[in-house]
Amino acid sequence: MATPTAIWIWAEQRNGHFMDVSLEVLGAAQELADTVNGTTAAVVIGDQVADLAKELVAYGADIVYAVSHPDLALYQSGAYPRILAELIEDHGPEIVLMGSTSIGMEVAPAVAARLKTGLTAHCCELELKEKEGRPKLIADVPGWGGGIRVQIVCNTSPQMVTVGLGVTDKPQRRSRAEGTIVNVPVTLSESDLACRTVFMEETPPEGIPVEQAETVLVAGAGMKAAGGVEPLKDLAGLMGAAVGGTRPVVDQGWIPQSGLIGASGKSIGPKLLITVGTSGANHYVSGITKAEKVLAINKDPNAAIFNICDMGIVADLTEVLPLLQEELTKQK
C-alpha cells in the first residue's frame, strides 16, 4: 500500500498566539490532503507549547510536532530553520506550507536552502494533481511585475510554498478532534544562538486593521500626485474605513507593512473596497478578489483595474478625493 501523502505546515506563534495566516495555511493543507487522501502535520516551536499543540489538533492537524525550549520562546534565526529542516529531513513530507509573514519570509528560504529544494513564494492559489504517480503542487503566483499569473511546479522534494494572509480560510475548530502530539526533544548549540533575538515589539496598526474592516481604501502609486496618502487617510476617517496600500506605496513608507495588499501582503474581503491610483497589476488584484464591491479611481481609462471593478471613476484623484471629502463632511 502506498504511503499517504504528508502535507506539513509550520505553525508560527508569537507570545503564545498563532499568527492568523498559520491557521489559514493549516486549512489549505487539509483541503490539499483531502484531494489525495493524505495527512496533515504541523510543527510548533517555542517555550511551553503544550497548549498550542492541543489547539492545532483542535483545528484538525493529524500530527503535531511540538518543540519546546526556554531559549526558543522568541524566534531565533539560527535555531528555527535548523530544527524545521531536520524534522522535514527525518520524516520526508511531500509538501511544506508556511505563511508569508515577516518571519516566515526569512524561515522558508532558509529551510529550502538547507534541504536543497525549491520554494514558491507568495502563492495566491494552490492545487494538487497526480502526475507520473506523484502528487504535484501547482502554485499560482503573479509574475512579470504583476502583468500575468504563472503556475509553478516544483520538481524537487519537498515542494515548499508560502501563502499570504487571507488567501485561504481558517478551518473550523472542533471540540472533539483526534490527533497525535509528538514532543520533540531539542538541544541548542552555540551556532543556533549566535545571532539571538532578545526582544520583539509589534507595531500597533494605525486605525482599523485592513483584514477586519468592512470598508477599505487602498492607495496605489498614483497617490504620488497628491503628495502622499494623507488625503486618503482623511477620507477614511470620515468613512470609518481602513487604509491599505500597494507595494510601491508601502516601500515609500506611506503605509506600514501591515497594510500591504496583494500577493506579497494580505488578501482581504471587505464589503466595499475603494482603490485609488492603482493600475490593476495581478499581484495586487489577487489580494482584493474577495471584496464584495470594488470602486476604482484612476485617470487612465485603459487601466487594468477597470476590468475587475464593479464601479469606476475615470478622473484625476487630486480632483475626486477633495469632492468626496467635502460631500462626506456635509453629511456628518
Secondary structure, DSSP 8 states (H G I E B T S, - for coil): -----EEEEE--EETTEE-HHHHHHHHHHHHHHHHTT-EEEEEEEESS-HHHHHHHHHTT-SEEEEEE-GGGSS--TTHHHHHHHHHHHHH--SEEEEE-STTHHHHHHHHHHHHT--EEEEESEEEEEEETTEEEEEEEEEEGGGTEEEEEE--SSSEEEEE-BTSS------SS---EEEEE-----TGGGSS----------SSS-TTT-SEEEEE-GGGGGGTSSHHHHHHHHHHT-EEEE-HHHHHTTSS-GGGBBSTTSB----SEEEEES----HHHHTTTTT-SEEEEEES-TT-GGGGT-SEEEES-HHHHHHHHHHHHHHH-
